[in-house]
């Protein structure tokens, strides 16, 4: 009986050891994936910073003014001046459409004909 218990205990220890090694390998693979993702995120942040710098360089006011002047015949763009802007009270907002009345309710004052002050 004691020998059977030792065999079962040894098999249980081997099974648990196999499970522990499998979990260790899965954990190491997950850590490797996370490091790879962090590296890709860092590269994406670098690319984003580069793109923002290029966008800022291309949107310089003096460059845009030169481009507007060069392409005035085709685009008709005028330089922005402070007097080119309107006031807020000059904005015309569209009037919302009034929905048609589909179920009218008829009111009658016959009920209050003999009463001086109904309220």
PDB file as gemmi writes it, atoms N, CA and C in Angstrom:
CRYST1    1.000    1.000    1.000  90.00  90.00  90.00 P 1                      
ATOM      1  N   UNK A   1       0.827  -1.183   0.000  1.00  0.00           N  
ATOM      2  CA  UNK A   1       0.000   0.000   0.000  1.00  0.00           C  
ATOM      3  C   UNK A   1       0.876   1.253   0.000  1.00  0.00           C  
ATOM      4  N   UNK A   2       1.952   1.163   0.781  1.00  0.00           N  
ATOM      5  CA  UNK A   2       2.853   2.294   0.857  1.00  0.00           C  
ATOM      6  C   UNK A   2       3.527   2.547  -0.488  1.00  0.00           C  
ATOM      7  N   UNK A   3       3.856   1.520  -1.216  1.00  0.00           N  
ATOM      8  CA  UNK A   3       4.488   1.628  -2.527  1.00  0.00           C  
ATOM      9  C   UNK A   3       3.553   2.280  -3.542  1.00  0.00           C  
ATOM     10  N   UNK A   4       2.273   1.913  -3.484  1.00  0.00           N  
ATOM     11  CA  UNK A   4       1.287   2.532  -4.376  1.00  0.00           C  
ATOM     12  C   UNK A   4       1.157   4.020  -4.087  1.00  0.00           C  
ATOM     13  N   UNK A   5       1.191   4.384  -2.828  1.00  0.00           N  
ATOM     14  CA  UNK A   5       1.114   5.795  -2.446  1.00  0.00           C  
ATOM     15  C   UNK A   5       2.335   6.551  -2.970  1.00  0.00           C  
ATOM     16  N   UNK A   6       3.528   5.954  -2.886  1.00  0.00           N  
ATOM     17  CA  UNK A   6       4.747   6.599  -3.396  1.00  0.00           C  
ATOM     18  C   UNK A   6       4.680   6.782  -4.905  1.00  0.00           C  
ATOM     19  N   UNK A   7       4.167   5.791  -5.600  1.00  0.00           N  
ATOM     20  CA  UNK A   7       4.048   5.884  -7.054  1.00  0.00           C  
ATOM     21  C   UNK A   7       3.060   6.994  -7.425  1.00  0.00           C  
ATOM     22  N   UNK A   8       1.918   7.039  -6.770  1.00  0.00           N  
ATOM     23  CA  UNK A   8       0.914   8.068  -7.052  1.00  0.00           C  
ATOM     24  C   UNK A   8       1.477   9.456  -6.729  1.00  0.00           C  
ATOM     25  N   UNK A   9       2.187   9.579  -5.601  1.00  0.00           N  
ATOM     26  CA  UNK A   9       2.785  10.866  -5.225  1.00  0.00           C  
ATOM     27  C   UNK A   9       3.843  11.285  -6.241  1.00  0.00           C  
ATOM     28  N   UNK A  10       4.669  10.334  -6.708  1.00  0.00           N  
ATOM     29  CA  UNK A  10       5.705  10.647  -7.694  1.00  0.00           C  
ATOM     30  C   UNK A  10       5.063  11.079  -9.003  1.00  0.00           C  
ATOM     31  N   UNK A  11       4.006  10.389  -9.440  1.00  0.00           N  
ATOM     32  CA  UNK A  11       3.302  10.776 -10.662  1.00  0.00           C  
ATOM     33  C   UNK A  11       2.667  12.166 -10.523  1.00  0.00           C  
ATOM     34  N   UNK A  12       2.121  12.469  -9.350  1.00  0.00           N  
ATOM     35  CA  UNK A  12       1.521  13.781  -9.110  1.00  0.00           C  
ATOM     36  C   UNK A  12       2.585  14.865  -9.161  1.00  0.00           C  
ATOM     37  N   UNK A  13       3.761  14.590  -8.562  1.00  0.00           N  
ATOM     38  CA  UNK A  13       4.846  15.576  -8.588  1.00  0.00           C  
ATOM     39  C   UNK A  13       5.321  15.781 -10.013  1.00  0.00           C  
ATOM     40  N   UNK A  14       5.448  14.708 -10.793  1.00  0.00           N  
ATOM     41  CA  UNK A  14       5.877  14.854 -12.190  1.00  0.00           C  
ATOM     42  C   UNK A  14       4.829  15.611 -13.005  1.00  0.00           C  
ATOM     43  N   UNK A  15       3.574  15.328 -12.768  1.00  0.00           N  
ATOM     44  CA  UNK A  15       2.505  16.048 -13.477  1.00  0.00           C  
ATOM     45  C   UNK A  15       2.511  17.531 -13.148  1.00  0.00           C  
ATOM     46  N   UNK A  16       2.677  17.852 -11.865  1.00  0.00           N  
ATOM     47  CA  UNK A  16       2.729  19.259 -11.456  1.00  0.00           C  
ATOM     48  C   UNK A  16       3.975  19.947 -12.004  1.00  0.00           C  
ATOM     49  N   UNK A  17       5.085  19.222 -12.051  1.00  0.00           N  
ATOM     50  CA  UNK A  17       6.319  19.794 -12.617  1.00  0.00           C  
ATOM     51  C   UNK A  17       6.130  20.077 -14.102  1.00  0.00           C  
ATOM     52  N   UNK A  18       5.513  19.149 -14.834  1.00  0.00           N  
ATOM     53  CA  UNK A  18       5.244  19.362 -16.251  1.00  0.00           C  
ATOM     54  C   UNK A  18       4.341  20.568 -16.446  1.00  0.00           C  
ATOM     55  N   UNK A  19       3.282  20.679 -15.640  1.00  0.00           N  
ATOM     56  CA  UNK A  19       2.369  21.830 -15.713  1.00  0.00           C  
ATOM     57  C   UNK A  19       3.111  23.129 -15.412  1.00  0.00           C  
ATOM     58  N   UNK A  20       3.986  23.124 -14.388  1.00  0.00           N  
ATOM     59  CA  UNK A  20       4.729  24.335 -14.010  1.00  0.00           C  
ATOM     60  C   UNK A  20       5.664  24.771 -15.139  1.00  0.00           C  
ATOM     61  N   UNK A  21       6.340  23.814 -15.794  1.00  0.00           N  
ATOM     62  CA  UNK A  21       7.219  24.166 -16.908  1.00  0.00           C  
ATOM     63  C   UNK A  21       6.417  24.737 -18.074  1.00  0.00           C  
ATOM     64  N   UNK A  22       5.248  24.156 -18.363  1.00  0.00           N  
ATOM     65  CA  UNK A  22       4.410  24.667 -19.442  1.00  0.00           C  
ATOM     66  C   UNK A  22       3.968  26.110 -19.137  1.00  0.00           C  
ATOM     67  N   UNK A  23       3.553  26.368 -17.914  1.00  0.00           N  
ATOM     68  CA  UNK A  23       3.135  27.721 -17.528  1.00  0.00           C  
ATOM     69  C   UNK A  23       4.309  28.688 -17.595  1.00  0.00           C  
ATOM     70  N   UNK A  24       5.505  28.213 -17.228  1.00  0.00           N  
ATOM     71  CA  UNK A  24       6.695  29.058 -17.291  1.00  0.00           C  
ATOM     72  C   UNK A  24       6.983  29.454 -18.741  1.00  0.00           C  
ATOM     73  N   UNK A  25       6.897  28.510 -19.659  1.00  0.00           N  
ATOM     74  CA  UNK A  25       7.138  28.810 -21.068  1.00  0.00           C  
ATOM     75  C   UNK A  25       6.073  29.751 -21.625  1.00  0.00           C  
ATOM     76  N   UNK A  26       4.829  29.545 -21.232  1.00  0.00           N  
ATOM     77  CA  UNK A  26       3.753  30.456 -21.680  1.00  0.00           C  
ATOM     78  C   UNK A  26       3.983  31.868 -21.154  1.00  0.00           C  
ATOM     79  N   UNK A  27       4.417  31.967 -19.898  1.00  0.00           N  
ATOM     80  CA  UNK A  27       4.681  33.269 -19.301  1.00  0.00           C  
ATOM     81  C   UNK A  27       5.841  33.965 -20.008  1.00  0.00           C  
ATOM     82  N   UNK A  28       6.898  33.227 -20.296  1.00  0.00           N  
ATOM     83  CA  UNK A  28       8.033  33.822 -21.006  1.00  0.00           C  
ATOM     84  C   UNK A  28       7.636  34.290 -22.406  1.00  0.00           C  
ATOM     85  N   UNK A  29       6.784  33.504 -23.082  1.00  0.00           N  
ATOM     86  CA  UNK A  29       6.314  33.907 -24.414  1.00  0.00           C  
ATOM     87  C   UNK A  29       5.459  35.175 -24.304  1.00  0.00           C  
ATOM     88  N   UNK A  30       4.612  35.260 -23.278  1.00  0.00           N  
ATOM     89  CA  UNK A  30       3.782  36.451 -23.096  1.00  0.00           C  
ATOM     90  C   UNK A  30       4.649  37.675 -22.798  1.00  0.00           C  
ATOM     91  N   UNK A  31       5.678  37.504 -21.985  1.00  0.00           N  
ATOM     92  CA  UNK A  31       6.588  38.617 -21.672  1.00  0.00           C  
ATOM     93  C   UNK A  31       7.313  39.064 -22.931  1.00  0.00           C  
ATOM     94  N   UNK A  32       7.721  38.120 -23.765  1.00  0.00           N  
ATOM     95  CA  UNK A  32       8.387  38.458 -25.030  1.00  0.00           C  
ATOM     96  C   UNK A  32       7.443  39.242 -25.938  1.00  0.00           C  
ATOM     97  N   UNK A  33       6.173  38.827 -25.997  1.00  0.00           N  
ATOM     98  CA  UNK A  33       5.186  39.544 -26.798  1.00  0.00           C  
ATOM     99  C   UNK A  33       4.970  40.968 -26.285  1.00  0.00           C  
ATOM    100  N   UNK A  34       4.917  41.115 -24.969  1.00  0.00           N  
ATOM    101  CA  UNK A  34       4.721  42.441 -24.375  1.00  0.00           C  
ATOM    102  C   UNK A  34       5.905  43.346 -24.696  1.00  0.00           C  
ATOM    103  N   UNK A  35       7.122  42.804 -24.610  1.00  0.00           N  
ATOM    104  CA  UNK A  35       8.305  43.612 -24.952  1.00  0.00           C  
ATOM    105  C   UNK A  35       8.267  44.026 -26.421  1.00  0.00           C  
ATOM    106  N   UNK A  36       7.849  43.107 -27.285  1.00  0.00           N  
ATOM    107  CA  UNK A  36       7.731  43.433 -28.704  1.00  0.00           C  
ATOM    108  C   UNK A  36       6.691  44.534 -28.923  1.00  0.00           C  
ATOM    109  N   UNK A  37       5.558  44.440 -28.227  1.00  0.00           N  
ATOM    110  CA  UNK A  37       4.530  45.477 -28.340  1.00  0.00           C  
ATOM    111  C   UNK A  37       5.034  46.821 -27.838  1.00  0.00           C  
ATOM    112  N   UNK A  38       5.771  46.824 -26.734  1.00  0.00           N  
ATOM    113  CA  UNK A  38       6.332  48.082 -26.213  1.00  0.00           C  
ATOM    114  C   UNK A  38       7.297  48.694 -27.223  1.00  0.00           C  
ATOM    115  N   UNK A  39       8.090  47.858 -27.872  1.00  0.00           N  
ATOM    116  CA  UNK A  39       9.025  48.368 -28.890  1.00  0.00           C  
ATOM    117  C   UNK A  39       8.258  48.961 -30.070  1.00  0.00           C  
ATOM    118  N   UNK A  40       7.175  48.288 -30.500  1.00  0.00           N  
ATOM    119  CA  UNK A  40       6.371  48.808 -31.607  1.00  0.00           C  
ATOM    120  C   UNK A  40       5.674  50.098 -31.221  1.00  0.00           C  
ATOM    121  N   UNK A  41       5.194  50.191 -29.978  1.00  0.00           N  
ATOM    122  CA  UNK A  41       4.548  51.425 -29.516  1.00  0.00           C  
ATOM    123  C   UNK A  41       5.556  52.560 -29.481  1.00  0.00           C  
ATOM    124  N   UNK A  42       6.775  52.273 -29.020  1.00  0.00           N  
ATOM    125  CA  UNK A  42       7.818  53.301 -29.002  1.00  0.00           C  
ATOM    126  C   UNK A  42       8.149  53.782 -30.403  1.00  0.00           C  
ATOM    127  N   UNK A  43       8.235  52.842 -31.362  1.00  0.00           N  
ATOM    128  CA  UNK A  43       8.513  53.231 -32.750  1.00  0.00           C  
ATOM    129  C   UNK A  43       7.361  54.056 -33.315  1.00  0.00           C  
ATOM    130  N   UNK A  44       6.136  53.697 -32.968  1.00  0.00           N  
ATOM    131  CA  UNK A  44       4.978  54.460 -33.438  1.00  0.00           C  
ATOM    132  C   UNK A  44       4.982  55.873 -32.854  1.00  0.00           C  
ATOM    133  N   UNK A  45       5.372  56.023 -31.590  1.00  0.00           N  
ATOM    134  CA  UNK A  45       5.477  57.359 -30.978  1.00  0.00           C  
ATOM    135  C   UNK A  45       6.551  58.190 -31.680  1.00  0.00           C  
ATOM    136  N   UNK A  46       7.652  57.542 -32.025  1.00  0.00           N  
ATOM    137  CA  UNK A  46       8.701  58.269 -32.749  1.00  0.00           C  
ATOM    138  C   UNK A  46       8.208  58.726 -34.119  1.00  0.00           C  
ATOM    139  N   UNK A  47       7.518  57.833 -34.836  1.00  0.00           N  
ATOM    140  CA  UNK A  47       6.966  58.213 -36.142  1.00  0.00           C  
ATOM    141  C   UNK A  47       5.960  59.334 -36.001  1.00  0.00           C  
ATOM    142  N   UNK A  48       5.118  59.261 -34.961  1.00  0.00           N  
ATOM    143  CA  UNK A  48       4.119  60.302 -34.736  1.00  0.00           C  
ATOM    144  C   UNK A  48       4.777  61.642 -34.446  1.00  0.00           C  
ATOM    145  N   UNK A  49       5.837  61.640 -33.654  1.00  0.00           N  
ATOM    146  CA  UNK A  49       6.570  62.882 -33.387  1.00  0.00           C  
ATOM    147  C   UNK A  49       7.187  63.450 -34.652  1.00  0.00           C  
ATOM    148  N   UNK A  50       7.730  62.572 -35.501  1.00  0.00           N  
ATOM    149  CA  UNK A  50       8.301  63.018 -36.772  1.00  0.00           C  
ATOM    150  C   UNK A  50       7.222  63.609 -37.677  1.00  0.00           C  
ATOM    151  N   UNK A  51       6.060  62.947 -37.750  1.00  0.00           N  
ATOM    152  CA  UNK A  51       4.979  63.452 -38.589  1.00  0.00           C  
ATOM    153  C   UNK A  51       4.452  64.790 -38.083  1.00  0.00           C  
ATOM    154  N   UNK A  52       4.379  64.946 -36.773  1.00  0.00           N  
ATOM    155  CA  UNK A  52       3.931  66.237 -36.221  1.00  0.00           C  
ATOM    156  C   UNK A  52       4.928  67.342 -36.555  1.00  0.00           C  
ATOM    157  N   UNK A  53       6.218  67.027 -36.483  1.00  0.00           N  
ATOM    158  CA  UNK A  53       7.235  68.026 -36.824  1.00  0.00           C  
ATOM    159  C   UNK A  53       7.152  68.392 -38.298  1.00  0.00           C  
ATOM    160  N   UNK A  54       6.966  67.391 -39.175  1.00  0.00           N  
ATOM    161  CA  UNK A  54       6.824  67.682 -40.599  1.00  0.00           C  
ATOM    162  C   UNK A  54       5.583  68.514 -40.879  1.00  0.00           C  
ATOM    163  N   UNK A  55       4.478  68.202 -40.196  1.00  0.00           N  
ATOM    164  CA  UNK A  55       3.249  68.961 -40.379  1.00  0.00           C  
ATOM    165  C   UNK A  55       3.448  70.407 -39.947  1.00  0.00           C  
ATOM    166  N   UNK A  56       4.099  70.615 -38.831  1.00  0.00           N  
ATOM    167  CA  UNK A  56       4.362  71.975 -38.374  1.00  0.00           C  
ATOM    168  C   UNK A  56       5.265  72.710 -39.360  1.00  0.00           C  
ATOM    169  N   UNK A  57       6.241  72.003 -39.931  1.00  0.00           N  
ATOM    170  CA  UNK A  57       7.142  72.624 -40.905  1.00  0.00           C  
ATOM    171  C   UNK A  57       6.380  73.008 -42.176  1.00  0.00           C  
ATOM    172  N   UNK A  58       5.513  72.131 -42.651  1.00  0.00           N  
ATOM    173  CA  UNK A  58       4.769  72.409 -43.879  1.00  0.00           C  
ATOM    174  C   UNK A  58       3.683  73.462 -43.692  1.00  0.00           C  
ATOM    175  N   UNK A  59       3.218  73.667 -42.472  1.00  0.00           N  
ATOM    176  CA  UNK A  59       2.153  74.639 -42.215  1.00  0.00           C  
ATOM    177  C   UNK A  59       2.682  75.960 -41.674  1.00  0.00           C  
ATOM    178  N   UNK A  60       3.913  76.286 -41.992  1.00  0.00           N  
ATOM    179  CA  UNK A  60       4.453  77.591 -41.581  1.00  0.00           C  
ATOM    180  C   UNK A  60       3.665  78.689 -42.286  1.00  0.00           C  
ATOM    181  N   UNK A  61       3.311  79.767 -41.587  1.00  0.00           N  
ATOM    182  CA  UNK A  61       2.514  80.834 -42.208  1.00  0.00           C  
ATOM    183  C   UNK A  61       3.198  81.456 -43.421  1.00  0.00           C  
ATOM    184  N   UNK A  62       4.517  81.660 -43.374  1.00  0.00           N  
ATOM    185  CA  UNK A  62       5.188  82.283 -44.521  1.00  0.00           C  
ATOM    186  C   UNK A  62       5.156  81.363 -45.742  1.00  0.00           C  
ATOM    187  N   UNK A  63       5.298  80.058 -45.534  1.00  0.00           N  
ATOM    188  CA  UNK A  63       5.232  79.115 -46.653  1.00  0.00           C  
ATOM    189  C   UNK A  63       3.832  79.073 -47.240  1.00  0.00           C  
ATOM    190  N   UNK A  64       2.804  79.034 -46.376  1.00  0.00           N  
ATOM    191  CA  UNK A  64       1.433  79.001 -46.867  1.00  0.00           C  
ATOM    192  C   UNK A  64       1.077  80.285 -47.602  1.00  0.00           C  
ATOM    193  N   UNK A  65       1.588  81.424 -47.131  1.00  0.00           N  
ATOM    194  CA  UNK A  65       1.330  82.696 -47.822  1.00  0.00           C  
ATOM    195  C   UNK A  65       1.974  82.677 -49.199  1.00  0.00           C  
ATOM    196  N   UNK A  66       3.190  82.149 -49.314  1.00  0.00           N  
ATOM    197  CA  UNK A  66       3.857  82.052 -50.610  1.00  0.00           C  
ATOM    198  C   UNK A  66       3.092  81.130 -51.558  1.00  0.00           C  
ATOM    199  N   UNK A  67       2.609  80.016 -51.037  1.00  0.00           N  
ATOM    200  CA  UNK A  67       1.840  79.089 -51.870  1.00  0.00           C  
ATOM    201  C   UNK A  67       0.527  79.715 -52.337  1.00  0.00           C  
ATOM    202  N   UNK A  68      -0.135  80.453 -51.440  1.00  0.00           N  
ATOM    203  CA  UNK A  68      -1.378  81.118 -51.825  1.00  0.00           C  
ATOM    204  C   UNK A  68      -1.117  82.165 -52.892  1.00  0.00           C  
ATOM    205  N   UNK A  69       0.009  82.858 -52.795  1.00  0.00           N  
ATOM    206  CA  UNK A  69       0.354  83.873 -53.797  1.00  0.00           C  
ATOM    207  C   UNK A  69       0.692  83.223 -55.135  1.00  0.00           C  
ATOM    208  N   UNK A  70       1.416  82.118 -55.104  1.00  0.00           N  
ATOM    209  CA  UNK A  70       1.771  81.427 -56.346  1.00  0.00           C  
ATOM    210  C   UNK A  70       0.546  80.857 -57.065  1.00  0.00           C  
ATOM    211  N   UNK A  71      -0.409  80.397 -56.319  1.00  0.00           N  
ATOM    212  CA  UNK A  71      -1.583  79.744 -56.886  1.00  0.00           C  
ATOM    213  C   UNK A  71      -2.823  80.620 -56.838  1.00  0.00           C  
ATOM    214  N   UNK A  72      -2.643  81.931 -56.837  1.00  0.00           N  
ATOM    215  CA  UNK A  72      -3.789  82.833 -56.721  1.00  0.00           C  
ATOM    216  C   UNK A  72      -4.706  82.705 -57.929  1.00  0.00           C  
ATOM    217  N   UNK A  73      -4.142  82.517 -59.104  1.00  0.00           N  
ATOM    218  CA  UNK A  73      -4.963  82.419 -60.315  1.00  0.00           C  
ATOM    219  C   UNK A  73      -5.909  81.232 -60.262  1.00  0.00           C  
ATOM    220  N   UNK A  74      -5.428  80.107 -59.765  1.00  0.00           N  
ATOM    221  CA  UNK A  74      -6.260  78.903 -59.715  1.00  0.00           C  
ATOM    222  C   UNK A  74      -7.176  78.876 -58.504  1.00  0.00           C  
ATOM    223  N   UNK A  75      -6.676  79.300 -57.335  1.00  0.00           N  
ATOM    224  CA  UNK A  75      -7.430  79.133 -56.093  1.00  0.00           C  
ATOM    225  C   UNK A  75      -8.174  80.388 -55.654  1.00  0.00           C  
ATOM    226  N   UNK A  76      -7.620  81.542 -55.943  1.00  0.00           N  
ATOM    227  CA  UNK A  76      -8.252  82.786 -55.522  1.00  0.00           C  
ATOM    228  C   UNK A  76      -8.194  83.002 -54.022  1.00  0.00           C  
ATOM    229  N   UNK A  77      -7.183  82.476 -53.370  1.00  0.00           N  
ATOM    230  CA  UNK A  77      -7.050  82.638 -51.916  1.00  0.00           C  
ATOM    231  C   UNK A  77      -6.439  83.989 -51.601  1.00  0.00           C  
ATOM    232  N   UNK A  78      -7.003  84.663 -50.634  1.00  0.00           N  
ATOM    233  CA  UNK A  78      -6.492  85.952 -50.185  1.00  0.00           C  
ATOM    234  C   UNK A  78      -5.806  85.755 -48.844  1.00  0.00           C  
ATOM    235  N   UNK A  79      -4.825  86.611 -48.543  1.00  0.00           N  
ATOM    236  CA  UNK A  79      -4.183  86.480 -47.230  1.00  0.00           C  
ATOM    237  C   UNK A  79      -5.171  86.824 -46.118  1.00  0.00           C  
ATOM    238  N   UNK A  80      -4.992  86.172 -44.987  1.00  0.00           N  
ATOM    239  CA  UNK A  80      -5.877  86.426 -43.850  1.00  0.00           C  
ATOM    240  C   UNK A  80      -5.522  87.763 -43.205  1.00  0.00           C  
ATOM    241  N   UNK A  81      -6.516  88.597 -43.072  1.00  0.00           N  
ATOM    242  CA  UNK A  81      -6.364  89.892 -42.422  1.00  0.00           C  
ATOM    243  C   UNK A  81      -7.358  89.969 -41.275  1.00  0.00           C  
ATOM    244  N   UNK A  82      -7.064  90.765 -40.272  1.00  0.00           N  
ATOM    245  CA  UNK A  82      -7.998  90.853 -39.142  1.00  0.00           C  
ATOM    246  C   UNK A  82      -9.365  91.375 -39.535  1.00  0.00           C  
ATOM    247  N   UNK A  83      -9.440  92.231 -40.553  1.00  0.00           N  
ATOM    248  CA  UNK A  83     -10.738  92.781 -40.933  1.00  0.00           C  
ATOM    249  C   UNK A  83     -11.530  91.820 -41.826  1.00  0.00           C  
ATOM    250  N   UNK A  84     -10.958  90.663 -42.167  1.00  0.00           N  
ATOM    251  CA  UNK A  84     -11.656  89.688 -42.995  1.00  0.00           C  
ATOM    252  C   UNK A  84     -12.661  88.869 -42.194  1.00  0.00           C  
ATOM    253  N   UNK A  85     -12.597  88.962 -40.898  1.00  0.00           N  
ATOM    254  CA  UNK A  85     -13.487  88.189 -40.052  1.00  0.00           C  
ATOM    255  C   UNK A  85     -14.690  89.026 -39.668  1.00  0.00           C  
ATOM    256  N   UNK A  86     -15.838  88.376 -39.531  1.00  0.00           N  
ATOM    257  CA  UNK A  86     -17.055  89.064 -39.131  1.00  0.00           C  
ATOM    258  C   UNK A  86     -17.256  88.992 -37.626  1.00  0.00           C  
ATOM    259  N   UNK A  87     -18.315  89.620 -37.204  1.00  0.00           N  
ATOM    260  CA  UNK A  87     -18.692  89.608 -35.791  1.00  0.00           C  
ATOM    261  C   UNK A  87     -19.664  88.449 -35.552  1.00  0.00           C  
ATOM    262  N   UNK A  88     -19.768  88.033 -34.328  1.00  0.00           N  
ATOM    263  CA  UNK A  88     -20.643  86.918 -33.992  1.00  0.00           C  
ATOM    264  C   UNK A  88     -22.102  87.284 -34.246  1.00  0.00           C  
ATOM    265  N   UNK A  89     -22.480  88.528 -33.984  1.00  0.00           N  
ATOM    266  CA  UNK A  89     -23.878  88.916 -34.176  1.00  0.00           C  
ATOM    267  C   UNK A  89     -24.251  89.051 -35.654  1.00  0.00           C  
ATOM    268  N   UNK A  90     -23.292  88.950 -36.564  1.00  0.00           N  
ATOM    269  CA  UNK A  90     -23.564  89.015 -37.994  1.00  0.00           C  
ATOM    270  C   UNK A  90     -23.853  87.643 -38.604  1.00  0.00           C  
ATOM    271  N   UNK A  91     -23.728  86.594 -37.827  1.00  0.00           N  
ATOM    272  CA  UNK A  91     -23.954  85.244 -38.329  1.00  0.00           C  
ATOM    273  C   UNK A  91     -25.453  85.025 -38.502  1.00  0.00           C  
ATOM    274  N   UNK A  92     -25.837  84.538 -39.662  1.00  0.00           N  
ATOM    275  CA  UNK A  92     -27.244  84.247 -39.933  1.00  0.00           C  
ATOM    276  C   UNK A  92     -27.443  82.749 -39.758  1.00  0.00           C  
ATOM    277  N   UNK A  93     -28.219  82.403 -38.777  1.00  0.00           N  
ATOM    278  CA  UNK A  93     -28.504  80.997 -38.528  1.00  0.00           C  
ATOM    279  C   UNK A  93     -29.775  80.604 -39.289  1.00  0.00           C  
ATOM    280  N   UNK A  94     -29.833  79.397 -39.833  1.00  0.00           N  
ATOM    281  CA  UNK A  94     -31.046  78.993 -40.553  1.00  0.00           C  
ATOM    282  C   UNK A  94     -32.211  78.833 -39.584  1.00  0.00           C  
ATOM    283  N   UNK A  95     -33.381  79.231 -40.061  1.00  0.00           N  
ATOM    284  CA  UNK A  95     -34.587  79.097 -39.241  1.00  0.00           C  
ATOM    285  C   UNK A  95     -35.031  77.638 -39.291  1.00  0.00           C  
ATOM    286  N   UNK A  96     -35.248  77.035 -38.132  1.00  0.00           N  
ATOM    287  CA  UNK A  96     -35.658  75.629 -38.152  1.00  0.00           C  
ATOM    288  C   UNK A  96     -37.049  75.501 -38.774  1.00  0.00           C  
ATOM    289  N   UNK A  97     -37.258  74.468 -39.569  1.00  0.00           N  
ATOM    290  CA  UNK A  97     -38.572  74.314 -40.198  1.00  0.00           C  
ATOM    291  C   UNK A  97     -39.636  73.992 -39.161  1.00  0.00           C  
ATOM    292  N   UNK A  98     -40.823  74.537 -39.408  1.00  0.00           N  
ATOM    293  CA  UNK A  98     -41.953  74.285 -38.508  1.00  0.00           C  
ATOM    294  C   UNK A  98     -42.679  73.047 -39.021  1.00  0.00           C  
ATOM    295  N   UNK A  99     -42.852  72.094 -38.145  1.00  0.00           N  
ATOM    296  CA  UNK A  99     -43.517  70.857 -38.539  1.00  0.00           C  
ATOM    297  C   UNK A  99     -45.004  71.122 -38.753  1.00  0.00           C  
ATOM    298  N   UNK A 100     -45.596  70.481 -39.735  1.00  0.00           N  
ATOM    299  CA  UNK A 100     -47.041  70.696 -39.959  1.00  0.00           C  
ATOM    300  C   UNK A 100     -47.852  70.068 -38.832  1.00  0.00           C  
ATOM    301  N   UNK A 101     -48.991  70.678 -38.560  1.00  0.00           N  
ATOM    302  CA  UNK A 101     -49.893  70.165 -37.522  1.00  0.00           C  
ATOM    303  C   UNK A 101     -50.713  69.048 -38.146  1.00  0.00           C  
ATOM    304  N   UNK A 102     -50.554  67.846 -37.611  1.00  0.00           N  
ATOM    305  CA  UNK A 102     -51.244  66.691 -38.191  1.00  0.00           C  
ATOM    306  C   UNK A 102     -52.505  66.316 -37.425  1.00  0.00           C  
ATOM    307  N   UNK A 103     -52.537  66.510 -36.134  1.00  0.00           N  
ATOM    308  CA  UNK A 103     -53.713  66.178 -35.311  1.00  0.00           C  
ATOM    309  C   UNK A 103     -54.158  67.426 -34.556  1.00  0.00           C  
ATOM    310  N   UNK A 104     -54.910  68.306 -35.200  1.00  0.00           N  
ATOM    311  CA  UNK A 104     -55.323  69.531 -34.497  1.00  0.00           C  
ATOM    312  C   UNK A 104     -56.367  69.213 -33.427  1.00  0.00           C  
ATOM    313  N   UNK A 105     -56.356  70.002 -32.381  1.00  0.00           N  
ATOM    314  CA  UNK A 105     -57.338  69.878 -31.304  1.00  0.00           C  
ATOM    315  C   UNK A 105     -58.217  71.117 -31.355  1.00  0.00           C  
ATOM    316  N   UNK A 106     -59.510  70.906 -31.449  1.00  0.00           N  
ATOM    317  CA  UNK A 106     -60.432  72.042 -31.508  1.00  0.00           C  
ATOM    318  C   UNK A 106     -60.811  72.440 -30.088  1.00  0.00           C  
ATOM    319  N   UNK A 107     -60.732  73.725 -29.820  1.00  0.00           N  
ATOM    320  CA  UNK A 107     -61.090  74.266 -28.513  1.00  0.00           C  
ATOM    321  C   UNK A 107     -62.366  75.082 -28.667  1.00  0.00           C  
ATOM    322  N   UNK A 108     -63.154  75.004 -27.639  1.00  0.00           N  
ATOM    323  CA  UNK A 108     -64.411  75.743 -27.677  1.00  0.00           C  
ATOM    324  C   UNK A 108     -64.571  76.480 -26.364  1.00  0.00           C  
ATOM    325  N   UNK A 109     -65.136  77.647 -26.428  1.00  0.00           N  
ATOM    326  CA  UNK A 109     -65.377  78.420 -25.209  1.00  0.00           C  
ATOM    327  C   UNK A 109     -66.826  78.341 -24.790  1.00  0.00           C  
ATOM    328  N   UNK A 110     -67.615  77.390 -25.322  1.00  0.00           N  
ATOM    329  CA  UNK A 110     -69.026  77.260 -24.989  1.00  0.00           C  
ATOM    330  C   UNK A 110     -69.230  76.881 -23.535  1.00  0.00           C  
ATOM    331  N   UNK A 111     -68.322  76.131 -22.951  1.00  0.00           N  
ATOM    332  CA  UNK A 111     -68.455  75.677 -21.573  1.00  0.00           C  
ATOM    333  C   UNK A 111     -68.356  76.837 -20.604  1.00  0.00           C  
ATOM    334  N   UNK A 112     -67.657  77.911 -20.967  1.00  0.00           N  
ATOM    335  CA  UNK A 112     -67.457  79.052 -20.078  1.00  0.00           C  
ATOM    336  C   UNK A 112     -68.299  80.256 -20.501  1.00  0.00           C  
ATOM    337  N   UNK A 113     -69.318  80.038 -21.271  1.00  0.00           N  
ATOM    338  CA  UNK A 113     -70.119  81.159 -21.794  1.00  0.00           C  
ATOM    339  C   UNK A 113     -70.810  81.942 -20.678  1.00  0.00           C  
ATOM    340  N   UNK A 114     -71.291  81.263 -19.665  1.00  0.00           N  
ATOM    341  CA  UNK A 114     -72.021  81.968 -18.619  1.00  0.00           C  
ATOM    342  C   UNK A 114     -71.168  82.336 -17.421  1.00  0.00           C  
ATOM    343  N   UNK A 115     -69.926  81.975 -17.388  1.00  0.00           N  
ATOM    344  CA  UNK A 115     -69.053  82.212 -16.247  1.00  0.00           C  
ATOM    345  C   UNK A 115     -68.196  83.438 -16.540  1.00  0.00           C  
ATOM    346  N   UNK A 116     -68.104  84.351 -15.539  1.00  0.00           N  
ATOM    347  CA  UNK A 116     -67.308  85.559 -15.737  1.00  0.00           C  
ATOM    348  C   UNK A 116     -65.810  85.257 -15.684  1.00  0.00           C  
ATOM    349  N   UNK A 117     -65.359  84.580 -14.652  1.00  0.00           N  
ATOM    350  CA  UNK A 117     -63.949  84.239 -14.510  1.00  0.00           C  
ATOM    351  C   UNK A 117     -63.842  82.742 -14.250  1.00  0.00           C  
ATOM    352  N   UNK A 118     -63.484  81.943 -15.259  1.00  0.00           N  
ATOM    353  CA  UNK A 118     -63.454  80.500 -15.068  1.00  0.00           C  
ATOM    354  C   UNK A 118     -62.348  80.038 -14.129  1.00  0.00           C  
ATOM    355  N   UNK A 119     -61.341  80.825 -13.906  1.00  0.00           N  
ATOM    356  CA  UNK A 119     -60.239  80.394 -13.041  1.00  0.00           C  
ATOM    357  C   UNK A 119     -60.495  80.936 -11.694  1.00  0.00           C  
TER     358      UNK A 119                                                      
END                                                                             
